[in-house]
Amino acid sequence: MSTVEQFLDLNSRKVWSLRPENRVIDSLFLMAEKNISCVLIMNEEHLAGIFSERDYARKVEIQSKNSNETLLKEVMTDKLITISPKTEIDECMQLMTNHRIRHLPIVDNNKVIGLISIGDVVKEMIVQQKNQIEELQKYISG
């Protein structure tokens, strides 16, 4: 099984973040501009939370809060599950499934170094399974 570190080596992407004092509307503009579904909420180098489309739907829109006035710290998810670069991809899938989450911040030495999504995990697991099938076919055919 491959690790998150191996995944990052092949798929490095910028991690977008905002501060807890930013407004919800700021995150919506950033997510739309970058075509992403969540942003990390950072206090300097410290990971404070995450704000996703799901948070927007459940904590802002349904509760009729004003996106121009509501601060991210009021509606972000602050109980985070993070992973290390040594975490295996299948462990990510298990964490996401068990906790019903779609994103895992990757933290190394208390510093955020990346973010992996459920889409990333599924794609990587498909590649791994395809490789395993090919190896088994080679073994069987001798």
N, C-alpha and C positions, 0 to 999 in steps of 0.2 A: 504494500500500500504506500502511496506517496504522502508526503507531508505538506503542510501549508507553506513551509519554506521553499520546497521545490515548486509549488504552484506559483509563489510570488516571483521566483527567479524567471519564470516564463511569462508571467502576466502582471508585471508591475504597472500599477495605475495610481494616479494621484488620489489621495483621500481628501475629500472636501469637508470642511468644518466651519462652524460658527461659534460664537460665544453665547453663554446662557442669557445674556442681556439683549441679544438680538431679538427681533420680533419674528413671529411666525411667518409673516409675509416675506421677510428676507430669505427664509429657508425655502419657501415656495418658489421664489424667483430663481434661487440658486439651483434647486432641483430641476426646474424646467430648463434653465440655460444649459446645464451639464448633462441633462437626460439621465438623472440618477433618482433613486427612490428613497434615499435617506441621507442625512448629514450627521456627522459626529458633532457633539457639543463639547467644546474644549475650554478649560480655564488655563490659559497659557499652554503648558505642555501636559496638563492633567486632563484625563478623560472624565468628563462630568456626566455625559449621557449621550443619547442618540435620539434623533427625531426623524420619523419616517412618514410615508404617506398614510400608513395605518394609524399612527398617532394623530395625524391631522384629521382623518375621518372620524375617529372615535373621541378625541379630546378637544377638538376645536369645532368642527362643522356640526356634529350631532348635538353638542352642548351650546350651540349658537354663540360661540365666542368670536370676537372680532380679531381677525388675522393681523390687522394693522396696529392693534393695541396689545395683544397678548404676547408676553415674552416667552421665549423657548424654555426657560427654566421652569415655567408654570405647567408646561405640557409635555416636556421631553420624558423619555423613559430613562430613569436614573439607576435602576437596578439592572446592571449589565452583566452579561456573561461574555467573558473574553477568552481568547485562546492564545497559545504561544506559537511561534513558528514551528515547533517540533510536533504540534498536534497533527494527527493523521486525518486525511480527508474524510474517511468513514466516521471518525469521531465527531467531526463537524456536523455531518448529516444526522448523527444520533442526537447531538445537542440541539440542533435546530428542530428536529422532530419532537423531542421530549418537551422542549420549552415553547414550541410553537412560535419560533422567531425566524426571521429571514436574513439576518445579518449578524456577523460575528466580528467585532473589532479584534485585530491581531496586535498583541502587546508583547514587547520584548524589553526587559529591564525597565519596566514602568513607562515605556515610551510606545505610543501608537505607531506601528510601522505599516499597517495596511488594514483592509477590510475585505471580508469574503462574504459573498451572498449565496443564497440557496441556488441560484442559477449557476454560479461558478462551481459549486459543489457537485451539482447534478452533472454538468458537462464533464468535470474531471472524473467522476465515477464512471460515466459512460466510456470515456477513453480508456480507463483502467480495465474495465470489463472487456472491452474490445481487444485490448492487448493480451489479456489472459486467455480469451477464447482462441486467438491466433496461436499463442504458445501451446495450448492444449491440442489444437489441430496439427501443429507441427510434430508434437510428441507422438500423437496417435498414428500419423502417417509415416513416421519413422525417419 
